[in-house]
Amino acid sequence: METLTLMDNTLARRLVAEFIGTALLLVAVIGSGRIVTGIIRLNSIKTSTTDFKSIGLLQYADRFGGAFTVGLVLAVMVVVFGAVSGGHFNPAVSLCAFLFKGLSATEFLGYFVAQVLGGIFGAFLAVYAATGSAPSNFGSKGTISAWLYVSEFVATFVLVMVVHASIRAGRAAFVPLALGGWVTVLAVFPQGLGNPAVAFGSIFSGKVGPSFVGALVLVAVQLVAGVAAWAVTKFMYPQDASARAY
């Protein structure tokens, strides 16, 4: 996502950058989620059973804090690895780059695999660092309601469009700020993933994650949202003012 060309970086170097960046993103996502859950549980113990208002306020405040943390980590990862791989850390973003011909089919496949594996590794790392043991009960939660898929479509659509519209407008330097800002806004969304790698990784986070089927449908919705974001961005910005920084 930097304005520097990526041609001088080997595919292997770029894939390592995507793997590490996505793994650290999952550490932030799952780590902040576990902190929020712990604080809410502690507050519920200290609050009477009739006082749900304070618990609700604390929950939303902590959701915002968690989303802000994830947005900050993502912005930092884009700054650190953007000049190496483009700083995607999201298969939907990479799919849009492929559709804009910023990645070849082989590169997109490599990015996709590196991001998914990075997400899974990051989920394991986050749970192990917090508990001292590997996650269990993979995909233990039930299916997700239909309206949550709609909200996830919107979250992913805007996220991908924020990235690529900024690039095509010649404002790639502002991508970390814009991306971090939108991820913070995702605190208002029930799922707030906006990223197929996060959906895959969440399966391996234990009780926090969605079911396998739910995650697969989420990924499908997110990838469709990425295609939609490409179509709208191309319509809004027919001329590419970037330095092909995908």
N, C-alpha and C positions, 0 to 999 in steps of 0.2 A: 504494500500500500504506500510505500515511499515513492517519490518521484524518480528515484534512481532506477536504472535498468537492471533486470534480473538475469540478463544473458550471461554475465560472468560467473554466476553461481551454478555449480553442478546440480543435477537433480538430486543426488544423494544429500548434498548439503542442505538443499531446500526441504527435503523430506524430514531430515533430522530436526530442523527448525520448527516445522509444523508439528511434529510429534511432541517436542518439548513444550512448545507454547500451548498446545491443546491440553497436555497433561496438567500443566500448571493452572490452566483455566478451570479444569475439573476439580483440582484441589481447592480452588477458591469457591467454586459453586457448592460443592458438597461440604466443605469446611464451614462456610458461612451458614449453610442450612442447618448443620448440626448445632452450631452455636445458638442460632435463633430458637431451635426446638428446646434446647436446654434451658435457655432463659425463660421461655414461656412456661415450661414445666415448673421451674423454680418459683416463678411468680404465682402460678396457680396454687402451689402449696401454701404460699404465704397469704393468699387472698381468700376471703370467704367464698363459699359456693354460690352466693347470691350476687357477688360483685363481678359480673362478667365484663363490664365496660372497661375496666382497667386492663384486663387481660387482652381484650380486643385491641385497645390502643397500643399496648406494648407489642402485640403481634405485628401490627402494621408498621410501627416504628422500626422493629427489628428486621422486617422484610425489606424496608428501604435501606437499612444499614447493610444488609447482606447484598442487595443489588448494587449498592454503591461500591462495596468492596470488589465485587466481580467486575464491575465496569472499570474500576481503577486498575485491577490486575490485567484486564484485557487491553486497556490503553497502553500500559507499560510493555506488555508482550509485543504489541504492534510496533512500538518504538524500537524495541530491542531487536526483533527479528524481521521487521518490515523490509529492510534493505536486502535481506537474504532470500526470503521466500515470498514476500508480499504480505506476510502476516495475516493469513486468512483464518486459520484455526477453526474453520467452519465449512463443512462440505457444501452447504448452500451458497456460501460466498464463492467457493472454488467453482461450483457449477456455473454460476453467473459469469465468472472469469472465462471459463471454457466457452460459453456461448458468445462472449465478446471476442473470442479468438485470442485471449491472453494466455491460455493454456492449451496444449495439445491434448488429445484424448488420453495418451499415455501419461502425461503429466497430471491430468485431472484424476485418473485412476490412482496414481501414486499418492497424490494429496489426500484423496478420500480414505485410502487405507491407512496412511500415516496418522490422519486426524482421528479416525475411529479407534485405532490401537492406542494412540495417545490418550484419548478419552477414557478408555478402559483402564489403562495403567494409572492415570491420574485418580480415577475413582478408587482403585485398590489402595493407592498410596495415601489418599485422604483418610480412608477408613482405618487403615493400619496405623497411621500416625496418631489418630485420635483414640483408638481402642487397644492397640497392641496386638490385634489379631486380624486376619483376613475377613472380608465381608462374607456374610452368609445370607440365606434366604433370597437368592437372586430373583429379581422380578416378582417380589412377593405381594405387591399391591394389586388390586383388581383393575378392571378396565376403566378407561377414562371416558367421561361423559362427552357426548357429541359437541356440545358448545365449547368445551375446552380445546377441541381441535380447531375450532374457528378462531379462538383467541390466539392459538399458537400459530396459525396461518398469518394473522395480522402481525404478530411479534416478529416472525421470521421475514415476512415481506418487507417491513419497514427497515429492519436491521440490514438486509442485503442491499436495499435501495440506498440507504444512508451511505454505505461503503462505496458502491459503484457510481452513484450520482456525484459524490464528492470527487472521485477520481476523474470521471469524464468531464467534470466542470473545471478541471485543472486545480483543484484544491485538495490534493492528496495529503498535504501537510496537516490538514485539519481532521483527517480521518480518525486518529486516536481520540481526539476530544469529542467528535461527533458520535463515534461508536460507543465510547464510555458513557456519554450522556444518555443515549438511547437505552443501553443496557440497564442503567439506573432507573429509567422510566419503567422498565419491564417489571418492577416490583409490584405494579398494579395489576399485572396479568396473573391468573391463577397458576399457570405452569411457568411461564416466563423463561422458556428454554431458548427458543429461536435458533437452535443449533443441533443438527442431527448427531454430531459427535457427543454432545452433552446428553442427548436422549439415549444413545447407545451406552455411554459410560454410566448413566444413572441406573441401568439395569443391574450393574455390579456394585451398587452402593448399598445393597441390603434392603432393609425395610423402607428406605427413602425412595427407592426407584420404582418406576412403573413396571407393569407386567411385560413379558416379551412381546406379546401381541400388541399391547398398547404402545410400546416403544416403536415397533415397526410401523404402525399406522402414523405415529407422530413423525417419524422420519419421512414417510411418503408425503405427508402434508407439508413438511418443511421444504422438501425438495421442489414440490409444486409451487410453493410460495417463492422459492428462489427463481424459478422460471418466470413467474409472473412479475417479479421485481426486475428481471432482465428486460422483459417486454416493455414495461412502463418506463424504465430508465432509458432504454434506447429511443423510445418515442419522445421523451422529454429532452434528451441530449443526443440528437442524431450525429453531431460532430464531436469527436473525441479530442479533448484538449489536454489529455494526459500524455505522459511519456511511456505509455504502455506498461504502467507500473502495476501489473496484476500478479 
